[in-house]
Amino acid sequence: MPQVNNLIQVQESNQNYGTQSYLLGPQRAAEAGRKTLVLDLDETLVHSSFKPVENADIMLPVEIDGQICTIYVLVRPFVAQFLKQMHKIFELVIFTASLSKYAEPLMQTLDPQKMCSYLLFREHCTFFSNAYVKDLTRLGRPMKDVIIVDNSPTAYLFQPENAMPAVSWYDDPNDTELNRIATLLERLSLEDDVRKVIRTVIQNNKIDPRQEQLYLASSTHRREKSQRADRRTKHSKLTSSNVQAAPDQQPLNIQKMHNKQYPQENQPSIAFGHDLN
C-alpha cells in the first residue's frame, strides 16, 4: 500500500482540471441515468501470464520490444454471465492499470458485444507513490452513482467508499466470487447513494459476511414492501375508476375485480499493469 501523506493534496489537484475534460463521454442512450460500474481486469476478471498455461482460455499475441509474445489468459468463472447481467442495470466501464496494447485486444475477445461502454488503461491512472491509482472523480459521473470492483486496494486508494473489493483470482475453477458480488451490485443499483451501503458492508477491504446478509435481508424487505405499496396504489386506482362507472356497470366491474387473485410476494500475479512496458 503506498504512503498517503500527500493523499489529500493529490485528490484536490486531480479535481481541479481547469479545461481538462473528463475521462468518460456521455452515457449511451440506453444507459442514460444508470449508475456506473467500473471493473478491473487482471486478477478480477482474468489472470494472465507469459508462461504457457494448460487449458488457457485465450492466447493473445502482443508485440513487445519489436517481438510478438504470446500471453496466456485464464478467464474467471462466470465472467460472461456477470457482464451480461450487469450490462442490464449499469453503465459498464473497464479500468485497468495494464497497457492498452494488451488490454484492448483482450477485451475484444472477452466482450465481443461491446457491453462495456468505455475502456480505460494505464495512461488514465494517476501515478501516486509508485503505484497506479484509479481516480474515480475523473470519470465525470456523480460519485454517489459510481462503484468500482477491484482486487487491489491501491487501485481505489482515493475513493474506498466507492469500492467493492474482489478476492484476487488466479486459476480456481470453482470460484464463485462474481456471483456473490453480482447479488450485492443488483441491490446497490437501486440505492440513492452507493457509498452509504459500502461503508457498512465493506470492512478492511473485504465484504463483511454478517453485514452483507443484514443488508441483503433488509433490502429484500424494502423492495417487497415497495412492491406491495405499488400494488395497493394500482388496486385503489382501479377501484376508484370502477366506482365512478355507470350504475348498471358498477356491480359487474367491482365483482370481477374482487374475484381477481393478486399474488402475495413474499503465485503472485505477474501484474500486467506494471510488467508490459
Phi and psi restraints in degrees (value plus and minus 20) as a CYANA .aco file:
   2 PRO   PHI     -89.7   -49.7
   2 PRO   PSI     138.0   178.0
   3 GLN   PHI     -86.4   -46.4
   3 GLN   PSI     125.1   165.1
   4 VAL   PHI    -137.3   -97.3
   4 VAL   PSI       4.0    44.0
   5 ASN   PHI     -78.8   -38.8
   5 ASN   PSI     -56.4   -16.4
   6 ASN   PHI    -128.4   -88.4
   6 ASN   PSI       2.8    42.8
   7 LEU   PHI     -81.4   -41.4
   7 LEU   PSI     -64.0   -24.0
   8 ILE   PHI     -81.6   -41.6
   8 ILE   PSI     -64.2   -24.2
   9 GLN   PHI     -83.7   -43.7
   9 GLN   PSI     -58.8   -18.8
  10 VAL   PHI     -84.9   -44.9
  10 VAL   PSI     -63.4   -23.4
  11 GLN   PHI     -82.2   -42.2
  11 GLN   PSI     -63.9   -23.9
  12 GLU   PHI     -84.6   -44.6
  12 GLU   PSI     -60.8   -20.8
  13 SER   PHI     -88.2   -48.2
  13 SER   PSI     -53.8   -13.8
  14 ASN   PHI     -91.2   -51.2
  14 ASN   PSI     -41.4    -1.4
  15 GLN   PHI    -110.7   -70.7
  15 GLN   PSI     -29.4    10.6
  16 ASN   PHI    -122.6   -82.6
  16 ASN   PSI      61.2   101.2
  17 TYR   PHI    -105.0   -65.0
  17 TYR   PSI     -40.2    -0.2
  18 GLY   PHI      47.9    87.9
  18 GLY   PSI    -138.1   -98.1
  19 THR   PHI    -113.4   -73.4
  19 THR   PSI     -18.4    21.6
  20 GLN   PHI     -87.6   -47.6
  20 GLN   PSI     115.3   155.3
  21 SER   PHI    -103.3   -63.3
  21 SER   PSI     142.4   182.4
  22 TYR   PHI     -92.7   -52.7
  22 TYR   PSI     145.4   185.4
  23 LEU   PHI     -92.8   -52.8
  23 LEU   PSI     -50.0   -10.0
  24 LEU   PHI    -125.8   -85.8
  24 LEU   PSI     125.6   165.6
  25 GLY   PHI    -106.9   -66.9
  25 GLY   PSI    -183.0  -143.0
  26 PRO   PHI     -84.5   -44.5
  26 PRO   PSI     136.3   176.3
  27 GLN   PHI     -90.9   -50.9
  27 GLN   PSI     129.7   169.7
  28 ARG   PHI     -79.0   -39.0
  28 ARG   PSI     131.9   171.9
  29 ALA   PHI     -76.8   -36.8
  29 ALA   PSI     -61.5   -21.5
  30 ALA   PHI     -90.9   -50.9
  30 ALA   PSI     -35.2     4.8
  31 GLU   PHI    -131.7   -91.7
  31 GLU   PSI     -14.0    26.0
  32 ALA   PHI     -78.1   -38.1
  32 ALA   PSI     110.0   150.0
  33 GLY   PHI      68.1   108.1
  33 GLY   PSI     -26.7    13.3
  34 ARG   PHI     -97.5   -57.5
  34 ARG   PSI     140.4   180.4
  35 LYS   PHI     -93.9   -53.9
  35 LYS   PSI     139.8   179.8
  36 THR   PHI    -125.9   -85.9
  36 THR   PSI     103.3   143.3
  37 LEU   PHI    -126.2   -86.2
  37 LEU   PSI      95.6   135.6
  38 VAL   PHI    -117.9   -77.9
  38 VAL   PSI     105.9   145.9
  39 LEU   PHI    -137.3   -97.3
  39 LEU   PSI     109.7   149.7
  40 ASP   PHI     -94.8   -54.8
  40 ASP   PSI     147.2   187.2
  41 LEU   PHI    -129.8   -89.8
  41 LEU   PSI     -90.7   -50.7
  42 ASP   PHI     -92.2   -52.2
  42 ASP   PSI     109.4   149.4
  43 GLU   PHI      48.7    88.7
  43 GLU   PSI     -17.3    22.7
  44 THR   PHI    -131.0   -91.0
  44 THR   PSI     -71.1   -31.1
  45 LEU   PHI    -126.4   -86.4
  45 LEU   PSI     -49.8    -9.8
  46 VAL   PHI    -162.2  -122.2
  46 VAL   PSI     149.5   189.5
  47 HIS   PHI    -153.3  -113.3
  47 HIS   PSI     107.7   147.7
  48 SER   PHI    -140.0  -100.0
  48 SER   PSI     130.8   170.8
  49 SER   PHI    -171.3  -131.3
  49 SER   PSI     127.7   167.7
  50 PHE   PHI     -96.8   -56.8
  50 PHE   PSI     -42.5    -2.5
  51 LYS   PHI     -99.6   -59.6
  51 LYS   PSI     118.7   158.7
  52 PRO   PHI     -74.4   -34.4
  52 PRO   PSI     114.6   154.6
  53 VAL   PHI    -140.3  -100.3
  53 VAL   PSI     110.0   150.0
  54 GLU   PHI     -84.8   -44.8
  54 GLU   PSI     114.8   154.8
  55 ASN   PHI      40.4    80.4
  55 ASN   PSI      18.2    58.2
  56 ALA   PHI     -80.8   -40.8
  56 ALA   PSI     119.4   159.4
  57 ASP   PHI     -96.0   -56.0
  57 ASP   PSI     -52.7   -12.7
  58 ILE   PHI    -159.6  -119.6
  58 ILE   PSI     114.8   154.8
  59 MET   PHI    -134.8   -94.8
  59 MET   PSI      92.4   132.4
  60 LEU   PHI    -130.4   -90.4
  60 LEU   PSI      95.9   135.9
  61 PRO   PHI     -99.1   -59.1
  61 PRO   PSI     108.5   148.5
  62 VAL   PHI    -154.3  -114.3
  62 VAL   PSI     115.2   155.2
  63 GLU   PHI    -102.6   -62.6
  63 GLU   PSI     103.5   143.5
  64 ILE   PHI    -152.9  -112.9
  64 ILE   PSI     100.5   140.5
  65 ASP   PHI      33.3    73.3
  65 ASP   PSI      21.3    61.3
  66 GLY   PHI      61.5   101.5
  66 GLY   PSI     -19.0    21.0
  67 GLN   PHI    -139.3   -99.3
  67 GLN   PSI     126.3   166.3
  68 ILE   PHI    -107.2   -67.2
  68 ILE   PSI      98.5   138.5
  69 CYS   PHI    -131.5   -91.5
  69 CYS   PSI     127.2   167.2
  70 THR   PHI    -118.6   -78.6
  70 THR   PSI     107.8   147.8
  71 ILE   PHI    -125.7   -85.7
  71 ILE   PSI     108.4   148.4
  72 TYR   PHI    -117.0   -77.0
  72 TYR   PSI     102.5   142.5
  73 VAL   PHI    -137.8   -97.8
  73 VAL   PSI     107.4   147.4
  74 LEU   PHI    -122.1   -82.1
  74 LEU   PSI     114.1   154.1
  75 VAL   PHI    -120.4   -80.4
  75 VAL   PSI     110.5   150.5
  76 ARG   PHI     -80.7   -40.7
  76 ARG   PSI     122.2   162.2
  77 PRO   PHI     -75.6   -35.6
  77 PRO   PSI     117.7   157.7
  78 PHE   PHI      55.3    95.3
  78 PHE   PSI      -6.4    33.6
  79 VAL   PHI     -80.4   -40.4
  79 VAL   PSI     -66.9   -26.9
  80 ALA   PHI     -80.0   -40.0
  80 ALA   PSI     -65.9   -25.9
  81 GLN   PHI     -84.7   -44.7
  81 GLN   PSI     -59.2   -19.2
  82 PHE   PHI     -82.3   -42.3
  82 PHE   PSI     -68.6   -28.6
  83 LEU   PHI     -81.8   -41.8
  83 LEU   PSI     -63.7   -23.7
  84 LYS   PHI     -83.4   -43.4
  84 LYS   PSI     -61.7   -21.7
  85 GLN   PHI     -87.8   -47.8
  85 GLN   PSI     -64.6   -24.6
  86 MET   PHI     -92.3   -52.3
  86 MET   PSI     -48.4    -8.4
  87 HIS   PHI     -82.4   -42.4
  87 HIS   PSI     -46.0    -6.0
  88 LYS   PHI     -94.4   -54.4
  88 LYS   PSI     -41.2    -1.2
  89 ILE   PHI    -146.6  -106.6
  89 ILE   PSI     -30.4     9.6
  90 PHE   PHI    -147.7  -107.7
  90 PHE   PSI     141.8   181.8
  91 GLU   PHI    -105.1   -65.1
  91 GLU   PSI     103.3   143.3
  92 LEU   PHI    -119.0   -79.0
  92 LEU   PSI     115.5   155.5
  93 VAL   PHI    -154.7  -114.7
  93 VAL   PSI     108.1   148.1
  94 ILE   PHI    -110.5   -70.5
  94 ILE   PSI     107.9   147.9
  95 PHE   PHI    -152.6  -112.6
  95 PHE   PSI      87.5   127.5
  96 THR   PHI    -144.5  -104.5
  96 THR   PSI     129.9   169.9
  97 ALA   PHI    -105.0   -65.0
  97 ALA   PSI     -18.4    21.6
  98 SER   PHI     -98.4   -58.4
  98 SER   PSI     146.4   186.4
  99 LEU   PHI     -96.9   -56.9
  99 LEU   PSI     129.8   169.8
 100 SER   PHI     -85.3   -45.3
 100 SER   PSI     -49.4    -9.4
 101 LYS   PHI     -87.6   -47.6
 101 LYS   PSI     -37.5     2.5
 102 TYR   PHI    -119.8   -79.8
 102 TYR   PSI     -68.0   -28.0
 103 ALA   PHI     -92.7   -52.7
 103 ALA   PSI     -56.3   -16.3
 104 GLU   PHI     -86.6   -46.6
 104 GLU   PSI     -70.9   -30.9
 105 PRO   PHI     -84.6   -44.6
 105 PRO   PSI     -49.8    -9.8
 106 LEU   PHI     -83.7   -43.7
 106 LEU   PSI     -62.8   -22.8
 107 MET   PHI     -89.0   -49.0
 107 MET   PSI     -47.6    -7.6
 108 GLN   PHI     -83.7   -43.7
 108 GLN   PSI     -52.1   -12.1
 109 THR   PHI    -103.7   -63.7
 109 THR   PSI     -59.9   -19.9
 110 LEU   PHI     -94.3   -54.3
 110 LEU   PSI     -51.4   -11.4
 111 ASP   PHI    -153.0  -113.0
 111 ASP   PSI      47.2    87.2
 112 PRO   PHI     -84.7   -44.7
 112 PRO   PSI     -43.8    -3.8
 113 GLN   PHI    -104.8   -64.8
 113 GLN   PSI     -22.1    17.9
 114 LYS   PHI      35.5    75.5
 114 LYS   PSI      29.2    69.2
 115 MET   PHI     -90.0   -50.0
 115 MET   PSI     -47.3    -7.3
 116 CYS   PHI    -102.8   -62.8
 116 CYS   PSI     101.8   141.8
 117 SER   PHI     -92.4   -52.4
 117 SER   PSI     -54.1   -14.1
 118 TYR   PHI    -158.4  -118.4
 118 TYR   PSI     128.1   168.1
 119 LEU   PHI    -139.7   -99.7
 119 LEU   PSI     105.4   145.4
 120 LEU   PHI    -140.2  -100.2
 120 LEU   PSI     121.9   161.9
 121 PHE   PHI    -144.0  -104.0
 121 PHE   PSI    -187.8  -147.8
 122 ARG   PHI     -75.1   -35.1
 122 ARG   PSI     -58.8   -18.8
 123 GLU   PHI     -86.5   -46.5
 123 GLU   PSI     -32.7     7.3
 124 HIS   PHI    -115.7   -75.7
 124 HIS   PSI     -24.1    15.9
 125 CYS   PHI    -101.3   -61.3
 125 CYS   PSI     145.4   185.4
 126 THR   PHI    -123.2   -83.2
 126 THR   PSI     102.7   142.7
 127 PHE   PHI    -102.1   -62.1
 127 PHE   PSI      95.6   135.6
 128 PHE   PHI    -161.5  -121.5
 128 PHE   PSI     101.7   141.7
 129 SER   PHI      31.4    71.4
 129 SER   PSI      28.9    68.9
 130 ASN   PHI      42.0    82.0
 130 ASN   PSI       8.8    48.8
 131 ALA   PHI    -161.1  -121.1
 131 ALA   PSI     135.2   175.2
 132 TYR   PHI    -117.1   -77.1
 132 TYR   PSI      93.2   133.2
 133 VAL   PHI    -126.4   -86.4
 133 VAL   PSI     119.9   159.9
 134 LYS   PHI    -116.2   -76.2
 134 LYS   PSI      79.8   119.8
 135 ASP   PHI    -102.3   -62.3
 135 ASP   PSI      85.5   125.5
 136 LEU   PHI     -90.4   -50.4
 136 LEU   PSI     -38.8     1.2
 137 THR   PHI     -88.0   -48.0
 137 THR   PSI     -38.1     1.9
 138 ARG   PHI    -102.0   -62.0
 138 ARG   PSI     -25.2    14.8
 139 LEU   PHI     -92.1   -52.1
 139 LEU   PSI     -50.2   -10.2
 140 GLY   PHI      65.4   105.4
 140 GLY   PSI       7.6    47.6
 141 ARG   PHI    -141.6  -101.6
 141 ARG   PSI     130.2   170.2
 142 PRO   PHI     -77.9   -37.9
 142 PRO   PSI     111.2   151.2
 143 MET   PHI     -85.1   -45.1
 143 MET   PSI     -44.2    -4.2
 144 LYS   PHI     -90.5   -50.5
 144 LYS   PSI     -33.1     6.9
 145 ASP   PHI    -132.8   -92.8
 145 ASP   PSI      -5.1    34.9
 146 VAL   PHI    -135.7   -95.7
 146 VAL   PSI     111.4   151.4
 147 ILE   PHI    -148.9  -108.9
 147 ILE   PSI     114.9   154.9
 148 ILE   PHI    -135.6   -95.6
 148 ILE   PSI     113.8   153.8
 149 VAL   PHI    -128.3   -88.3
 149 VAL   PSI      96.7   136.7
 150 ASP   PHI    -172.7  -132.7
 150 ASP   PSI     126.3   166.3
 151 ASN   PHI    -106.6   -66.6
 151 ASN   PSI     -31.2     8.8
 152 SER   PHI    -131.1   -91.1
 152 SER   PSI      96.4   136.4
 153 PRO   PHI     -79.3   -39.3
 153 PRO   PSI     -47.9    -7.9
 154 THR   PHI     -81.8   -41.8
 154 THR   PSI     -55.1   -15.1
 155 ALA   PHI     -81.9   -41.9
 155 ALA   PSI     -56.8   -16.8
 156 TYR   PHI    -130.1   -90.1
 156 TYR   PSI      11.2    51.2
 157 LEU   PHI     -75.4   -35.4
 157 LEU   PSI     -55.4   -15.4
 158 PHE   PHI     -98.5   -58.5
 158 PHE   PSI     -48.6    -8.6
 159 GLN   PHI    -155.7  -115.7
 159 GLN   PSI      45.4    85.4
 160 PRO   PHI     -83.5   -43.5
 160 PRO   PSI     -43.4    -3.4
 161 GLU   PHI     -93.3   -53.3
 161 GLU   PSI     -26.0    14.0
 162 ASN   PHI    -127.8   -87.8
 162 ASN   PSI     -12.1    27.9
 163 ALA   PHI    -124.7   -84.7
 163 ALA   PSI     115.0   155.0
 164 MET   PHI    -128.7   -88.7
 164 MET   PSI      79.0   119.0
 165 PRO   PHI     -85.7   -45.7
 165 PRO   PSI     121.2   161.2
 166 ALA   PHI    -135.0   -95.0
 166 ALA   PSI     119.9   159.9
 167 VAL   PHI     -86.0   -46.0
 167 VAL   PSI     112.6   152.6
 168 SER   PHI     -78.8   -38.8
 168 SER   PSI     116.1   156.1
 169 TRP   PHI    -140.4  -100.4
 169 TRP   PSI     118.8   158.8
 170 TYR   PHI    -142.8  -102.8
 170 TYR   PSI     -70.6   -30.6
 171 ASP   PHI    -180.7  -140.7
 171 ASP   PSI     -11.5    28.5
 172 ASP   PHI     -87.5   -47.5
 172 ASP   PSI      93.0   133.0
 173 PRO   PHI     -93.1   -53.1
 173 PRO   PSI     -33.5     6.5
 174 ASN   PHI    -121.2   -81.2
 174 ASN   PSI      -8.6    31.4
 175 ASP   PHI     -86.0   -46.0
 175 ASP   PSI     117.8   157.8
 176 THR   PHI    -148.0  -108.0
 176 THR   PSI      -0.2    39.8
 177 GLU   PHI     -77.3   -37.3
 177 GLU   PSI     -61.4   -21.4
 178 LEU   PHI     -85.4   -45.4
 178 LEU   PSI     -53.6   -13.6
 179 ASN   PHI     -85.7   -45.7
 179 ASN   PSI     -61.2   -21.2
 180 ARG   PHI     -83.3   -43.3
 180 ARG   PSI     -66.3   -26.3
 181 ILE   PHI     -85.3   -45.3
 181 ILE   PSI     -57.7   -17.7
 182 ALA   PHI     -79.6   -39.6
 182 ALA   PSI     -59.0   -19.0
 183 THR   PHI     -81.7   -41.7
 183 THR   PSI     -64.0   -24.0
 184 LEU   PHI     -86.4   -46.4
 184 LEU   PSI     -61.4   -21.4
 185 LEU   PHI     -85.4   -45.4
 185 LEU   PSI     -56.5   -16.5
 186 GLU   PHI     -79.0   -39.0
 186 GLU   PSI     -61.6   -21.6
 187 ARG   PHI     -91.6   -51.6
 187 ARG   PSI     -59.8   -19.8
 188 LEU   PHI     -83.4   -43.4
 188 LEU   PSI     -48.9    -8.9
 189 SER   PHI     -83.4   -43.4
 189 SER   PSI     -37.4     2.6
 190 LEU   PHI    -117.6   -77.6
 190 LEU   PSI     -26.2    13.8
 191 GLU   PHI    -100.5   -60.5
 191 GLU   PSI     129.4   169.4
 192 ASP   PHI     -90.6   -50.6
 192 ASP   PSI     -61.3   -21.3
 193 ASP   PHI    -154.5  -114.5
 193 ASP   PSI      88.7   128.7
 194 VAL   PHI     -84.6   -44.6
 194 VAL   PSI     -46.0    -6.0
 195 ARG   PHI     -85.8   -45.8
 195 ARG   PSI     -52.2   -12.2
 196 LYS   PHI     -83.4   -43.4
 196 LYS   PSI     -58.4   -18.4
 197 VAL   PHI     -96.9   -56.9
 197 VAL   PSI     -64.4   -24.4
 198 ILE   PHI     -79.5   -39.5
 198 ILE   PSI     -58.3   -18.3
 199 ARG   PHI     -80.8   -40.8
 199 ARG   PSI     -47.9    -7.9
 200 THR   PHI    -108.8   -68.8
 200 THR   PSI     -63.4   -23.4
 201 VAL   PHI     -99.5   -59.5
 201 VAL   PSI     -50.1   -10.1
 202 ILE   PHI    -119.0   -79.0
 202 ILE   PSI     104.7   144.7
 203 GLN   PHI    -149.7  -109.7
 203 GLN   PSI     105.6   145.6
 204 ASN   PHI      33.5    73.5
 204 ASN   PSI      25.5    65.5
 205 ASN   PHI      40.2    80.2
 205 ASN   PSI      10.5    50.5
 206 LYS   PHI    -160.5  -120.5
 206 LYS   PSI     133.3   173.3
 207 ILE   PHI     -94.7   -54.7
 207 ILE   PSI     102.7   142.7
 208 ASP   PHI     -99.6   -59.6
 208 ASP   PSI      94.9   134.9
 209 PRO   PHI     -77.2   -37.2
 209 PRO   PSI     -60.4   -20.4
 210 ARG   PHI     -87.9   -47.9
 210 ARG   PSI     -67.5   -27.5
 211 GLN   PHI     -85.3   -45.3
 211 GLN   PSI     -53.2   -13.2
 212 GLU   PHI     -80.5   -40.5
 212 GLU   PSI     -69.0   -29.0
 213 GLN   PHI     -86.6   -46.6
 213 GLN   PSI     -58.6   -18.6
 214 LEU   PHI     -82.9   -42.9
 214 LEU   PSI     -61.7   -21.7
 215 TYR   PHI     -87.3   -47.3
 215 TYR   PSI     -65.6   -25.6
 216 LEU   PHI     -82.6   -42.6
 216 LEU   PSI     -58.9   -18.9
 217 ALA   PHI     -86.9   -46.9
 217 ALA   PSI     -63.6   -23.6
 218 SER   PHI     -89.5   -49.5
 218 SER   PSI     -58.2   -18.2
 219 SER   PHI     -90.0   -50.0
 219 SER   PSI     -53.8   -13.8
 220 THR   PHI     -84.1   -44.1
 220 THR   PSI     -62.6   -22.6
 221 HIS   PHI     -82.6   -42.6
 221 HIS   PSI     -64.0   -24.0
 222 ARG   PHI     -84.6   -44.6
 222 ARG   PSI     -59.8   -19.8
 223 ARG   PHI     -85.9   -45.9
 223 ARG   PSI     -64.4   -24.4
 224 GLU   PHI     -85.1   -45.1
 224 GLU   PSI     -59.2   -19.2
 225 LYS   PHI     -82.8   -42.8
 225 LYS   PSI     -61.4   -21.4
 226 SER   PHI     -85.2   -45.2
 226 SER   PSI     -60.1   -20.1
 227 GLN   PHI     -85.3   -45.3
 227 GLN   PSI     -59.9   -19.9
 228 ARG   PHI     -85.1   -45.1
 228 ARG   PSI     -59.2   -19.2
 229 ALA   PHI     -84.0   -44.0
 229 ALA   PSI     -59.9   -19.9
 230 ASP   PHI     -83.9   -43.9
 230 ASP   PSI     -60.8   -20.8
 231 ARG   PHI     -86.2   -46.2
 231 ARG   PSI     -58.8   -18.8
 232 ARG   PHI     -84.5   -44.5
 232 ARG   PSI     -57.8   -17.8
 233 THR   PHI     -84.4   -44.4
 233 THR   PSI     -65.0   -25.0
 234 LYS   PHI     -84.1   -44.1
 234 LYS   PSI     -59.4   -19.4
 235 HIS   PHI     -82.5   -42.5
 235 HIS   PSI     -63.2   -23.2
 236 SER   PHI     -84.2   -44.2
 236 SER   PSI     -62.2   -22.2
 237 LYS   PHI     -84.7   -44.7
 237 LYS   PSI     -59.2   -19.2
 238 LEU   PHI     -86.1   -46.1
 238 LEU   PSI     -61.7   -21.7
 239 THR   PHI     -82.6   -42.6
 239 THR   PSI     -65.7   -25.7
 240 SER   PHI     -81.1   -41.1
 240 SER   PSI     -60.5   -20.5
 241 SER   PHI     -85.4   -45.4
 241 SER   PSI     -59.5   -19.5
 242 ASN   PHI     -91.6   -51.6
 242 ASN   PSI     -56.2   -16.2
 243 VAL   PHI     -84.6   -44.6
 243 VAL   PSI     -52.1   -12.1
 244 GLN   PHI    -102.7   -62.7
 244 GLN   PSI     -18.9    21.1
 245 ALA   PHI     -92.7   -52.7
 245 ALA   PSI     150.8   190.8
 246 ALA   PHI     -80.9   -40.9
 246 ALA   PSI     126.5   166.5
 247 PRO   PHI     -74.0   -34.0
 247 PRO   PSI     -59.5   -19.5
 248 ASP   PHI     -94.2   -54.2
 248 ASP   PSI     -34.9     5.1
 249 GLN   PHI    -118.1   -78.1
 249 GLN   PSI     -43.3    -3.3
 250 GLN   PHI     -77.7   -37.7
 250 GLN   PSI     -72.1   -32.1
 251 PRO   PHI     -79.0   -39.0
 251 PRO   PSI     -60.8   -20.8
 252 LEU   PHI     -84.2   -44.2
 252 LEU   PSI     -66.4   -26.4
 253 ASN   PHI     -85.4   -45.4
 253 ASN   PSI     -62.4   -22.4
 254 ILE   PHI     -86.2   -46.2
 254 ILE   PSI     -59.6   -19.6
 255 GLN   PHI     -83.5   -43.5
 255 GLN   PSI     -61.5   -21.5
 256 LYS   PHI     -82.2   -42.2
 256 LYS   PSI     -59.9   -19.9
 257 MET   PHI     -86.6   -46.6
 257 MET   PSI     -61.0   -21.0
 258 HIS   PHI     -89.3   -49.3
 258 HIS   PSI     -47.6    -7.6
 259 ASN   PHI     -98.1   -58.1
 259 ASN   PSI     -36.3     3.7
 260 LYS   PHI     -90.0   -50.0
 260 LYS   PSI     114.6   154.6
 261 GLN   PHI    -112.8   -72.8
 261 GLN   PSI     100.7   140.7
 262 TYR   PHI    -116.9   -76.9
 262 TYR   PSI     109.5   149.5
 263 PRO   PHI     -85.3   -45.3
 263 PRO   PSI     125.0   165.0
 264 GLN   PHI    -124.4   -84.4
 264 GLN   PSI      96.5   136.5
 265 GLU   PHI    -108.7   -68.7
 265 GLU   PSI      72.5   112.5
 268 PRO   PHI     -71.3   -31.3
 268 PRO   PSI     137.4   177.4
 269 SER   PHI     -85.1   -45.1
 269 SER   PSI     127.6   167.6
 270 ILE   PHI     -92.0   -52.0
 270 ILE   PSI     -29.8    10.2
 271 ALA   PHI      32.7    72.7
 271 ALA   PSI      49.4    89.4
 272 PHE   PHI     -81.9   -41.9
 272 PHE   PSI     -43.6    -3.6
 273 GLY   PHI     -81.3   -41.3
 273 GLY   PSI     -38.4     1.6
 274 HIS   PHI    -140.5  -100.5
 274 HIS   PSI     -42.2    -2.2
 275 ASP   PHI    -113.1   -73.1
 275 ASP   PSI     -45.3    -5.3
 276 LEU   PHI    -106.5   -66.5
 276 LEU   PSI      64.1   104.1
